Amino acid sequence: MLGFKTKSAADRAAFEAQVSPWLDTLYASAVRLTRNDRNAEDLVQDTVMRAWRFFDKFEQGTNFRAWLFKILTNTFINSYRRTTREKSLQDESERQSVEAQFFSSDVTDRAQNPEDYLLDRVMSEDVLKAIDGLPIDFRMVVILADVQEFTYREIADILDVPVGTVMSRLFRGRKQLQKTLLARENTETSPLIDLNAFRERKKLG
């Protein structure tokens, strides 16, 4: 099915059993990252083939989904990010300024209680479109935290960055996302986006 070679049939069966449940999830996140269906398909294919190539390195019993997403994001960064013109967030002085602003008690409380902040992790098509407009560093963290619901530590391991960097990017990404949603509420062509309605919908679900 996936065109594997060199490893045994037993290895292939074990790999397919673990990767198959996550293919749709990988693709959904790949679409958000690449903002292109064809590129998303290529990204997932590259991710699966890399995962297969290094399957013998995976420590059985650990978080396989997180391992897959680490490969997905690394593959995206290495192979796809070069083609974007989005501004890098790696400038040290800017990062320090962001973190200094972020780690106030009020902001830290909101970051540590994501279920009470912004969308309460409930996504709609309007929210997903808004995520697509985020700068890539913010977008990756928002996808991993609010769409895939990884923990801060898991995201830090996936992206190979400090937890503090994850938290600062997540805060800024959510803040920019909220501004985008609020701006859409004020346009005549976009439907009203009620954040409270999202929270209520989750409670009822």
N, CA and C atoms as a LAMMPS dump frame, in Angstrom:
ITEM: TIMESTEP
0
ITEM: NUMBER OF ATOMS
615
ITEM: BOX BOUNDS ff ff ff
-5.0000000000000000e+02 5.0000000000000000e+02
-5.0000000000000000e+02 5.0000000000000000e+02
-5.0000000000000000e+02 5.0000000000000000e+02
ITEM: ATOMS id mol type element x y z
1 1 1 N 0.807 -1.206 0
2 1 2 C 0 0 0
3 1 3 C 0.854 1.276 0
4 2 1 N 1.896 1.313 0.869
5 2 2 C 2.712 2.506 0.984
6 2 3 C 4.033 2.394 0.235
7 3 1 N 4.229 1.283 -0.451
8 3 2 C 5.394 1.136 -1.301
9 3 3 C 6.696 0.976 -0.537
10 4 1 N 6.699 0.235 0.571
11 4 2 C 7.899 0.064 1.365
12 4 3 C 8.796 -1.018 0.763
13 5 1 N 10.057 -0.991 1.129
14 5 2 C 10.979 -2.023 0.691
15 5 3 C 12.07 -2.194 1.734
16 6 1 N 12.875 -3.214 1.584
17 6 2 C 14.029 -3.578 2.401
18 6 3 C 13.666 -4.194 3.751
19 7 1 N 12.701 -3.666 4.46
20 7 2 C 12.354 -4.232 5.758
21 7 3 C 11.421 -5.417 5.573
22 8 1 N 11.246 -6.194 6.636
23 8 2 C 10.452 -7.413 6.562
24 8 3 C 8.966 -7.107 6.495
25 9 1 N 8.202 -8.108 6.105
26 9 2 C 6.748 -7.959 6.059
27 9 3 C 6.19 -7.687 7.444
28 10 1 N 6.798 -8.294 8.455
29 10 2 C 6.349 -8.066 9.827
30 10 3 C 6.587 -6.617 10.244
31 11 1 N 7.748 -6.082 9.843
32 11 2 C 8.04 -4.678 10.134
33 11 3 C 7.028 -3.767 9.456
34 12 1 N 6.748 -4.074 8.206
35 12 2 C 5.793 -3.265 7.453
36 12 3 C 4.41 -3.309 8.095
37 13 1 N 3.976 -4.496 8.491
38 13 2 C 2.657 -4.633 9.109
39 13 3 C 2.594 -3.859 10.427
40 14 1 N 3.661 -3.938 11.211
41 14 2 C 3.696 -3.221 12.488
42 14 3 C 3.663 -1.715 12.259
43 15 1 N 4.396 -1.256 11.268
44 15 2 C 4.42 0.172 10.971
45 15 3 C 3.06 0.659 10.483
46 16 1 N 2.467 -0.057 9.54
47 16 2 C 1.175 0.358 8.999
48 16 3 C 0.101 0.375 10.084
49 17 1 N 0.182 -0.566 11.017
50 17 2 C -0.806 -0.61 12.092
51 17 3 C -0.723 0.636 12.961
52 18 1 N 0.467 1.158 13.13
53 18 2 C 0.632 2.339 13.98
54 18 3 C 0.402 3.646 13.227
55 19 1 N 0.772 3.703 11.959
56 19 2 C 0.681 4.961 11.235
57 19 3 C -0.703 5.207 10.638
58 20 1 N -1.407 4.147 10.256
59 20 2 C -2.679 4.308 9.559
60 20 3 C -3.707 5.156 10.314
61 21 1 N -3.853 4.981 11.642
62 21 2 C -4.862 5.792 12.347
63 21 3 C -4.58 7.294 12.32
64 22 1 N -3.349 7.681 12.003
65 22 2 C -2.975 9.093 12.08
66 22 3 C -2.843 9.759 10.731
67 23 1 N -3.112 9.062 9.633
68 23 2 C -2.917 9.644 8.311
69 23 3 C -3.829 10.842 8.068
70 24 1 N -5.1 10.714 8.438
71 24 2 C -6.026 11.838 8.246
72 24 3 C -5.623 13.038 9.088
73 25 1 N -5.179 12.773 10.317
74 25 2 C -4.747 13.848 11.205
75 25 3 C -3.507 14.54 10.652
76 26 1 N -2.573 13.752 10.151
77 26 2 C -1.373 14.322 9.543
78 26 3 C -1.737 15.191 8.344
79 27 1 N -2.65 14.681 7.523
80 27 2 C -3.03 15.433 6.33
81 27 3 C -3.726 16.744 6.693
82 28 1 N -4.623 16.694 7.678
83 28 2 C -5.325 17.912 8.092
84 28 3 C -4.343 18.978 8.546
85 29 1 N -3.336 18.581 9.299
86 29 2 C -2.341 19.548 9.762
87 29 3 C -1.431 19.986 8.62
88 30 1 N -1.129 19.067 7.709
89 30 2 C -0.298 19.419 6.557
90 30 3 C -0.983 20.465 5.683
91 31 1 N -2.307 20.374 5.54
92 31 2 C -3.061 21.378 4.782
93 31 3 C -2.933 22.738 5.449
94 32 1 N -3.035 22.763 6.778
95 32 2 C -2.908 24.028 7.493
96 32 3 C -1.496 24.597 7.357
97 33 1 N -0.494 23.738 7.336
98 33 2 C 0.882 24.205 7.225
99 33 3 C 1.197 24.721 5.825
100 34 1 N 0.85 23.935 4.819
101 34 2 C 1.229 24.275 3.449
102 34 3 C 0.222 25.185 2.758
103 35 1 N -1.042 25.155 3.233
104 35 2 C -2.134 25.927 2.636
105 35 3 C -2.353 25.542 1.174
106 36 1 N -2.074 24.263 0.893
107 36 2 C -2.226 23.769 -0.467
108 36 3 C -2.438 22.262 -0.408
109 37 1 N -3.532 21.767 -1.018
110 37 2 C -3.867 20.353 -0.916
111 37 3 C -2.777 19.451 -1.503
112 38 1 N -2.273 19.815 -2.667
113 38 2 C -1.25 18.987 -3.319
114 38 3 C 0.036 18.955 -2.499
115 39 1 N 0.462 20.122 -2.024
116 39 2 C 1.66 20.17 -1.195
117 39 3 C 1.465 19.404 0.108
118 40 1 N 0.236 19.441 0.63
119 40 2 C -0.063 18.695 1.856
120 40 3 C 0.079 17.198 1.614
121 41 1 N -0.397 16.733 0.472
122 41 2 C -0.261 15.315 0.135
123 41 3 C 1.213 14.923 0.039
124 42 1 N 1.999 15.784 -0.612
125 42 2 C 3.434 15.505 -0.731
126 42 3 C 4.107 15.501 0.632
127 43 1 N 3.694 16.433 1.493
128 43 2 C 4.282 16.51 2.825
129 43 3 C 3.976 15.263 3.641
130 44 1 N 2.737 14.797 3.568
131 44 2 C 2.377 13.579 4.309
132 44 3 C 3.13 12.378 3.75
133 45 1 N 3.228 12.294 2.42
134 45 2 C 3.961 11.182 1.812
135 45 3 C 5.415 11.182 2.259
136 46 1 N 6.045 12.375 2.233
137 46 2 C 7.431 12.47 2.684
138 46 3 C 7.549 12.081 4.155
139 47 1 N 6.58 12.515 4.96
140 47 2 C 6.592 12.207 6.391
141 47 3 C 6.498 10.709 6.622
142 48 1 N 5.571 10.063 5.929
143 48 2 C 5.377 8.62 6.107
144 48 3 C 6.624 7.851 5.677
145 49 1 N 7.211 8.255 4.558
146 49 2 C 8.398 7.544 4.081
147 49 3 C 9.587 7.745 5.023
148 50 1 N 9.716 8.947 5.574
149 50 2 C 10.793 9.176 6.537
150 50 3 C 10.547 8.387 7.826
151 51 1 N 9.294 8.357 8.246
152 51 2 C 8.958 7.585 9.445
153 51 3 C 9.262 6.108 9.23
154 52 1 N 8.952 5.624 8.05
155 52 2 C 9.247 4.219 7.746
156 52 3 C 10.75 3.969 7.733
157 53 1 N 11.479 4.902 7.142
158 53 2 C 12.928 4.747 7.043
159 53 3 C 13.568 4.657 8.421
160 54 1 N 13.012 5.43 9.378
161 54 2 C 13.607 5.473 10.71
162 54 3 C 12.758 4.752 11.755
163 55 1 N 11.882 3.888 11.303
164 55 2 C 10.982 3.193 12.224
165 55 3 C 11.74 2.371 13.259
166 56 1 N 12.891 1.836 12.866
167 56 2 C 13.674 1.04 13.811
168 56 3 C 14.291 1.898 14.912
169 57 1 N 14.276 3.225 14.711
170 57 2 C 14.805 4.136 15.729
171 57 3 C 13.726 4.546 16.736
172 58 1 N 12.465 4.31 16.372
173 58 2 C 11.381 4.704 17.265
174 58 3 C 11.346 3.792 18.487
175 59 1 N 11.239 4.409 19.657
176 59 2 C 11.193 3.654 20.908
177 59 3 C 9.756 3.207 21.173
178 60 1 N 9.519 1.929 20.978
179 60 2 C 8.173 1.392 21.161
180 60 3 C 7.664 1.672 22.568
181 61 1 N 6.393 2.043 22.653
182 61 2 C 5.801 2.36 23.943
183 61 3 C 5.771 3.843 24.237
184 62 1 N 6.505 4.638 23.442
185 62 2 C 6.463 6.088 23.605
186 62 3 C 5.387 6.67 22.674
187 63 1 N 5.279 7.994 22.652
188 63 2 C 4.194 8.658 21.934
189 63 3 C 4.452 8.643 20.427
190 64 1 N 3.82 7.707 19.729
191 64 2 C 4.039 7.566 18.289
192 64 3 C 3.489 8.765 17.524
193 65 1 N 2.322 9.283 17.944
194 65 2 C 1.74 10.436 17.262
195 65 3 C 2.672 11.642 17.347
196 66 1 N 3.235 11.896 18.531
197 66 2 C 4.165 13.01 18.677
198 66 3 C 5.401 12.799 17.803
199 67 1 N 5.857 11.566 17.709
200 67 2 C 7.022 11.242 16.872
201 67 3 C 6.707 11.544 15.408
202 68 1 N 5.511 11.173 14.951
203 68 2 C 5.102 11.457 13.578
204 68 3 C 5.038 12.963 13.318
205 69 1 N 4.493 13.702 14.273
206 69 2 C 4.368 15.138 14.079
207 69 3 C 5.723 15.833 14.125
208 70 1 N 6.653 15.279 14.845
209 70 2 C 8.012 15.832 14.828
210 70 3 C 8.604 15.678 13.433
211 71 1 N 8.395 14.517 12.829
212 71 2 C 8.881 14.291 11.468
213 71 3 C 8.155 15.201 10.489
214 72 1 N 6.841 15.336 10.66
215 72 2 C 6.051 16.2 9.781
216 72 3 C 6.551 17.637 9.814
217 73 1 N 6.703 18.183 11.014
218 73 2 C 7.115 19.581 11.128
219 73 3 C 8.552 19.78 10.661
220 74 1 N 9.442 18.838 10.975
221 74 2 C 10.818 18.955 10.507
222 74 3 C 10.888 18.892 8.992
223 75 1 N 10.092 17.999 8.414
224 75 2 C 10.062 17.881 6.954
225 75 3 C 9.529 19.153 6.332
226 76 1 N 8.493 19.705 6.933
227 76 2 C 7.931 20.956 6.426
228 76 3 C 8.95 22.082 6.499
229 77 1 N 9.593 22.214 7.648
230 77 2 C 10.563 23.287 7.832
231 77 3 C 11.703 23.153 6.834
232 78 1 N 12.229 21.938 6.688
233 78 2 C 13.397 21.728 5.836
234 78 3 C 13.079 21.814 4.347
235 79 1 N 11.901 21.336 3.957
236 79 2 C 11.604 21.207 2.533
237 79 3 C 10.677 22.278 1.979
238 80 1 N 9.864 22.866 2.824
239 80 2 C 8.834 23.777 2.341
240 80 3 C 9.013 25.218 2.8
241 81 1 N 9.636 25.401 3.935
242 81 2 C 9.724 26.761 4.47
243 81 3 C 10.589 27.661 3.603
244 82 1 N 11.545 27.057 2.866
245 82 2 C 12.412 27.849 1.998
246 82 3 C 11.614 28.604 0.944
247 83 1 N 10.471 28.062 0.575
248 83 2 C 9.697 28.668 -0.513
249 83 3 C 8.8 29.805 -0.035
250 84 1 N 8.709 30.002 1.248
251 84 2 C 7.856 31.071 1.771
252 84 3 C 8.661 32.347 1.94
253 85 1 N 7.971 33.445 1.997
254 85 2 C 8.615 34.736 2.203
255 85 3 C 8.223 35.339 3.548
256 86 1 N 7.698 34.498 4.419
257 86 2 C 7.259 35.001 5.716
258 86 3 C 8.454 35.386 6.57
259 87 1 N 8.263 36.432 7.306
260 87 2 C 9.333 36.967 8.138
261 87 3 C 9.692 35.997 9.249
262 88 1 N 10.983 35.78 9.431
263 88 2 C 11.446 34.904 10.503
264 88 3 C 11.215 35.553 11.859
265 89 1 N 10.919 34.697 12.845
266 89 2 C 10.718 35.197 14.205
267 89 3 C 11.934 34.936 15.095
268 90 1 N 13.067 34.68 14.457
269 90 2 C 14.236 34.253 15.211
270 90 3 C 15.094 35.405 15.721
271 91 1 N 14.757 36.636 15.373
272 91 2 C 15.544 37.762 15.85
273 91 3 C 15.568 37.777 17.376
274 92 1 N 16.74 37.744 17.935
275 92 2 C 16.878 37.564 19.38
276 92 3 C 16.256 38.699 20.179
277 93 1 N 16.477 39.931 19.746
278 93 2 C 15.939 41.05 20.511
279 93 3 C 14.422 41.034 20.501
280 94 1 N 13.818 40.683 19.351
281 94 2 C 12.359 40.617 19.282
282 94 3 C 11.843 39.492 20.165
283 95 1 N 12.537 38.36 20.129
284 95 2 C 12.09 37.221 20.927
285 95 3 C 12.138 37.548 22.414
286 96 1 N 13.206 38.225 22.837
287 96 2 C 13.304 38.59 24.239
288 96 3 C 12.195 39.551 24.629
289 97 1 N 11.872 40.475 23.748
290 97 2 C 10.797 41.419 24.01
291 97 3 C 9.464 40.704 24.117
292 98 1 N 9.253 39.753 23.225
293 98 2 C 8.004 38.987 23.243
294 98 3 C 7.876 38.213 24.54
295 99 1 N 8.946 37.548 24.95
296 99 2 C 8.882 36.731 26.15
297 99 3 C 8.748 37.593 27.399
298 100 1 N 9.378 38.741 27.394
299 100 2 C 9.247 39.633 28.547
300 100 3 C 7.802 40.079 28.7
301 101 1 N 7.149 40.357 27.568
302 101 2 C 5.75 40.757 27.616
303 101 3 C 4.867 39.581 28.004
304 102 1 N 5.243 38.415 27.493
305 102 2 C 4.393 37.236 27.676
306 102 3 C 4.359 36.766 29.122
307 103 1 N 5.502 36.786 29.786
308 103 2 C 5.573 36.183 31.103
309 103 3 C 5.146 37.122 32.221
310 104 1 N 4.166 37.966 31.969
311 104 2 C 3.488 38.661 33.056
312 104 3 C 2.531 37.668 33.699
313 105 1 N 2.115 37.918 34.931
314 105 2 C 1.27 36.949 35.619
315 105 3 C -0.048 36.743 34.896
316 106 1 N -0.62 37.828 34.357
317 106 2 C -1.915 37.718 33.692
318 106 3 C -1.805 36.862 32.445
319 107 1 N -0.749 37.118 31.639
320 107 2 C -0.577 36.37 30.402
321 107 3 C -0.239 34.923 30.685
322 108 1 N 0.607 34.686 31.69
323 108 2 C 0.976 33.318 32.025
324 108 3 C -0.237 32.52 32.478
325 109 1 N -1.12 33.147 33.246
326 109 2 C -2.342 32.46 33.68
327 109 3 C -3.172 32.029 32.488
328 110 1 N -3.298 32.911 31.491
329 110 2 C -4.105 32.571 30.322
330 110 3 C -3.452 31.456 29.529
331 111 1 N -2.109 31.463 29.44
332 111 2 C -1.421 30.425 28.693
333 111 3 C -1.524 29.073 29.382
334 112 1 N -1.55 29.078 30.71
335 112 2 C -1.622 27.833 31.453
336 112 3 C -3.039 27.293 31.537
337 113 1 N -4.015 28.073 31.113
338 113 2 C -5.407 27.632 31.126
339 113 3 C -6.027 27.834 29.745
340 114 1 N -5.505 27.105 28.742
341 114 2 C -5.969 27.329 27.373
342 114 3 C -7.434 27.022 27.183
343 115 1 N -8.027 26.189 28.073
344 115 2 C -9.45 25.883 27.932
345 115 3 C -10.321 27.097 28.22
346 116 1 N -9.755 28.1 28.916
347 116 2 C -10.5 29.321 29.213
348 116 3 C -10.08 30.475 28.314
349 117 1 N -9.211 30.217 27.358
350 117 2 C -8.648 31.296 26.562
351 117 3 C -8.967 31.101 25.084
352 118 1 N -9.348 32.217 24.443
353 118 2 C -9.609 32.285 23.017
354 118 3 C -10.731 31.345 22.599
355 119 1 N -10.437 30.237 21.917
356 119 2 C -11.484 29.418 21.32
357 119 3 C -11.819 28.175 22.119
358 120 1 N -11.177 28.023 23.27
359 120 2 C -11.409 26.832 24.082
360 120 3 C -11.198 25.568 23.25
361 121 1 N -10.242 25.667 22.337
362 121 2 C -9.837 24.535 21.514
363 121 3 C -10.96 23.962 20.649
364 122 1 N -11.905 24.77 20.316
365 122 2 C -12.962 24.336 19.402
366 122 3 C -12.762 25.077 18.091
367 123 1 N -12.622 24.316 17.002
368 123 2 C -12.276 24.922 15.739
369 123 3 C -13.446 24.904 14.761
370 124 1 N -13.603 25.986 14.022
371 124 2 C -14.561 26.05 12.93
372 124 3 C -13.794 26.344 11.655
373 125 1 N -14.497 26.314 10.527
374 125 2 C -13.837 26.605 9.263
375 125 3 C -13.285 28.027 9.253
376 126 1 N -14.031 28.971 9.865
377 126 2 C -13.549 30.351 9.927
378 126 3 C -12.25 30.436 10.726
379 127 1 N -12.184 29.698 11.818
380 127 2 C -10.977 29.721 12.643
381 127 3 C -9.808 29.103 11.882
382 128 1 N -10.066 27.985 11.194
383 128 2 C -9 27.336 10.439
384 128 3 C -8.463 28.245 9.344
385 129 1 N -9.343 28.984 8.69
386 129 2 C -8.899 29.929 7.668
387 129 3 C -8.054 31.032 8.3
388 130 1 N -8.438 31.463 9.483
389 130 2 C -7.658 32.487 10.177
390 130 3 C -6.283 31.946 10.563
391 131 1 N -6.228 30.685 10.961
392 131 2 C -4.949 30.056 11.288
393 131 3 C -4.038 30.056 10.068
394 132 1 N -4.623 29.809 8.887
395 132 2 C -3.833 29.782 7.66
396 132 3 C -3.103 31.095 7.42
397 133 1 N -3.648 32.199 7.952
398 133 2 C -3.046 33.503 7.735
399 133 3 C -1.952 33.861 8.723
400 134 1 N -1.715 33.01 9.711
401 134 2 C -0.683 33.3 10.704
402 134 3 C 0.712 33.105 10.118
403 135 1 N 1.709 33.884 10.585
404 135 2 C 3.098 33.599 10.223
405 135 3 C 3.447 32.167 10.624
406 136 1 N 4.352 31.56 9.901
407 136 2 C 4.554 30.122 10.014
408 136 3 C 4.937 29.665 11.421
409 137 1 N 5.798 30.415 12.115
410 137 2 C 6.214 29.99 13.451
411 137 3 C 5.04 29.973 14.418
412 138 1 N 4.171 30.967 14.306
413 138 2 C 2.969 30.996 15.128
414 138 3 C 2.008 29.886 14.698
415 139 1 N 1.873 29.719 13.377
416 139 2 C 0.91 28.762 12.85
417 139 3 C 1.213 27.339 13.318
418 140 1 N 2.493 26.966 13.291
419 140 2 C 2.857 25.618 13.701
420 140 3 C 2.472 25.363 15.153
421 141 1 N 2.753 26.33 16.024
422 141 2 C 2.469 26.144 17.445
423 141 3 C 0.966 26.121 17.704
424 142 1 N 0.219 27.002 17.04
425 142 2 C -1.232 27.02 17.215
426 142 3 C -1.843 25.713 16.73
427 143 1 N -1.382 25.198 15.603
428 143 2 C -1.883 23.919 15.09
429 143 3 C -1.619 22.805 16.086
430 144 1 N -0.4 22.741 16.58
431 144 2 C -0.035 21.656 17.503
432 144 3 C -0.772 21.765 18.836
433 145 1 N -0.977 22.995 19.312
434 145 2 C -1.611 23.185 20.619
435 145 3 C -3.125 23.14 20.544
436 146 1 N -3.703 23.896 19.617
437 146 2 C -5.152 24.099 19.615
438 146 3 C -5.911 23.187 18.66
439 147 1 N -5.239 22.662 17.664
440 147 2 C -5.885 21.714 16.758
441 147 3 C -5.574 20.284 17.177
442 148 1 N -4.289 19.999 17.401
443 148 2 C -3.886 18.64 17.766
444 148 3 C -3.817 18.406 19.271
445 149 1 N -3.87 19.478 20.051
446 149 2 C -3.93 19.399 21.511
447 149 3 C -2.729 18.704 22.147
448 150 1 N -1.542 18.966 21.6
449 150 2 C -0.32 18.526 22.263
450 150 3 C -0.044 19.439 23.461
451 151 1 N 0.669 18.921 24.446
452 151 2 C 1.062 19.729 25.596
453 151 3 C 2.224 20.635 25.208
454 152 1 N 2.514 21.625 26.063
455 152 2 C 3.642 22.514 25.81
456 152 3 C 4.942 21.714 25.687
457 153 1 N 5.129 20.76 26.579
458 153 2 C 6.348 19.956 26.547
459 153 3 C 6.432 19.138 25.273
460 154 1 N 5.331 18.546 24.852
461 154 2 C 5.332 17.766 23.618
462 154 3 C 5.649 18.652 22.414
463 155 1 N 5.079 19.854 22.39
464 155 2 C 5.351 20.773 21.285
465 155 3 C 6.814 21.189 21.29
466 156 1 N 7.347 21.441 22.466
467 156 2 C 8.763 21.803 22.568
468 156 3 C 9.645 20.691 22.015
469 157 1 N 9.29 19.445 22.314
470 157 2 C 10.057 18.307 21.806
471 157 3 C 9.883 18.159 20.297
472 158 1 N 8.659 18.368 19.821
473 158 2 C 8.389 18.245 18.379
474 158 3 C 9.173 19.287 17.586
475 159 1 N 9.152 20.529 18.068
476 159 2 C 9.793 21.632 17.347
477 159 3 C 11.245 21.855 17.75
478 160 1 N 11.681 21.157 18.8
479 160 2 C 13.049 21.288 19.3
480 160 3 C 13.359 22.729 19.702
481 161 1 N 12.442 23.299 20.487
482 161 2 C 12.617 24.652 21.024
483 161 3 C 12.281 24.612 22.512
484 162 1 N 12.689 25.628 23.292
485 162 2 C 12.343 25.662 24.711
486 162 3 C 10.844 25.811 24.922
487 163 1 N 10.371 25.354 26.064
488 163 2 C 8.961 25.484 26.399
489 163 3 C 8.553 26.954 26.417
490 164 1 N 9.426 27.814 26.918
491 164 2 C 9.121 29.239 26.954
492 164 3 C 8.882 29.814 25.564
493 165 1 N 9.634 29.336 24.587
494 165 2 C 9.437 29.785 23.213
495 165 3 C 8.09 29.314 22.691
496 166 1 N 7.727 28.076 23.016
497 166 2 C 6.416 27.549 22.625
498 166 3 C 5.312 28.436 23.194
499 167 1 N 5.419 28.76 24.468
500 167 2 C 4.377 29.543 25.132
501 167 3 C 4.282 30.951 24.556
502 168 1 N 5.418 31.576 24.272
503 168 2 C 5.385 32.933 23.739
504 168 3 C 4.813 32.953 22.332
505 169 1 N 5.189 31.973 21.5
506 169 2 C 4.651 31.918 20.144
507 169 3 C 3.154 31.603 20.166
508 170 1 N 2.764 30.742 21.086
509 170 2 C 1.355 30.391 21.177
510 170 3 C 0.534 31.607 21.606
511 171 1 N 1.041 32.351 22.562
512 171 2 C 0.322 33.551 23.004
513 171 3 C 0.171 34.552 21.867
514 172 1 N 1.266 34.829 21.179
515 172 2 C 1.22 35.808 20.091
516 172 3 C 0.37 35.303 18.928
517 173 1 N 0.448 34.004 18.661
518 173 2 C -0.368 33.445 17.596
519 173 3 C -1.845 33.54 17.906
520 174 1 N -2.216 33.222 19.15
521 174 2 C -3.612 33.322 19.56
522 174 3 C -4.087 34.775 19.545
523 175 1 N -3.21 35.679 19.963
524 175 2 C -3.583 37.083 19.987
525 175 3 C -3.831 37.594 18.574
526 176 1 N -2.956 37.21 17.635
527 176 2 C -3.138 37.627 16.25
528 176 3 C -4.369 36.963 15.642
529 177 1 N -4.589 35.707 16.008
530 177 2 C -5.765 34.996 15.522
531 177 3 C -7.042 35.678 15.995
532 178 1 N -7.057 36.079 17.253
533 178 2 C -8.232 36.749 17.794
534 178 3 C -8.492 38.077 17.081
535 179 1 N -7.428 38.81 16.779
536 179 2 C -7.589 40.068 16.052
537 179 3 C -8.185 39.82 14.673
538 180 1 N -7.734 38.761 14.022
539 180 2 C -8.257 38.435 12.691
540 180 3 C -9.73 38.093 12.758
541 181 1 N -10.114 37.309 13.752
542 181 2 C -11.513 36.912 13.898
543 181 3 C -12.394 38.114 14.222
544 182 1 N -11.905 38.978 15.1
545 182 2 C -12.677 40.169 15.45
546 182 3 C -12.832 41.096 14.249
547 183 1 N -11.781 41.172 13.434
548 183 2 C -11.85 42.009 12.238
549 183 3 C -12.889 41.463 11.272
550 184 1 N -12.974 40.147 11.178
551 184 2 C -13.955 39.542 10.289
552 184 3 C -15.381 39.774 10.774
553 185 1 N -15.531 39.865 12.077
554 185 2 C -16.86 40.131 12.62
555 185 3 C -17.383 41.486 12.165
556 186 1 N -16.463 42.401 11.88
557 186 2 C -16.856 43.761 11.534
558 186 3 C -17.015 43.983 10.03
559 187 1 N -16.874 42.897 9.241
560 187 2 C -17.076 43.019 7.797
561 187 3 C -18.471 42.567 7.443
562 188 1 N -19.004 43.104 6.381
563 188 2 C -20.366 42.757 5.973
564 188 3 C -20.425 41.426 5.261
565 189 1 N -19.296 40.99 4.705
566 189 2 C -19.307 39.767 3.908
567 189 3 C -18.987 38.533 4.728
568 190 1 N -18.497 38.7 5.957
569 190 2 C -18.126 37.557 6.781
570 190 3 C -19.15 37.333 7.873
571 191 1 N -19.459 36.067 8.189
572 191 2 C -20.418 35.798 9.244
573 191 3 C -19.862 36.163 10.612
574 192 1 N -20.745 36.476 11.53
575 192 2 C -20.344 36.811 12.885
576 192 3 C -19.739 35.593 13.561
577 193 1 N -18.587 35.77 14.192
578 193 2 C -17.912 34.68 14.895
579 193 3 C -18.034 34.95 16.387
580 194 1 N -18.821 34.163 17.059
581 194 2 C -19.081 34.337 18.477
582 194 3 C -18.218 33.349 19.264
583 195 1 N -17.172 33.847 19.938
584 195 2 C -16.276 32.968 20.673
585 195 3 C -16.983 32.283 21.827
586 196 1 N -17.935 32.975 22.441
587 196 2 C -18.689 32.356 23.521
588 196 3 C -19.503 31.175 23.014
589 197 1 N -19.984 31.288 21.786
590 197 2 C -20.759 30.192 21.21
591 197 3 C -19.904 28.954 21.05
592 198 1 N -18.629 29.152 20.735
593 198 2 C -17.734 28.009 20.613
594 198 3 C -17.606 27.284 21.95
595 199 1 N -17.465 28.064 23.009
596 199 2 C -17.316 27.463 24.33
597 199 3 C -18.571 26.685 24.725
598 200 1 N -19.727 27.287 24.467
599 200 2 C -20.986 26.621 24.798
600 200 3 C -21.166 25.348 23.995
601 201 1 N -20.76 25.395 22.719
602 201 2 C -20.89 24.206 21.887
603 201 3 C -20.058 23.052 22.437
604 202 1 N -18.876 23.374 22.939
605 202 2 C -18.041 22.316 23.493
606 202 3 C -18.652 21.736 24.759
607 203 1 N -19.234 22.609 25.589
608 203 2 C -19.858 22.116 26.817
609 203 3 C -21.009 21.168 26.5
610 204 1 N -21.763 21.508 25.491
611 204 2 C -22.895 20.66 25.105
612 204 3 C -22.419 19.364 24.477
613 205 1 N -21.222 19.422 23.847
614 205 2 C -20.683 18.207 23.22
615 205 3 C -20.111 17.283 24.243
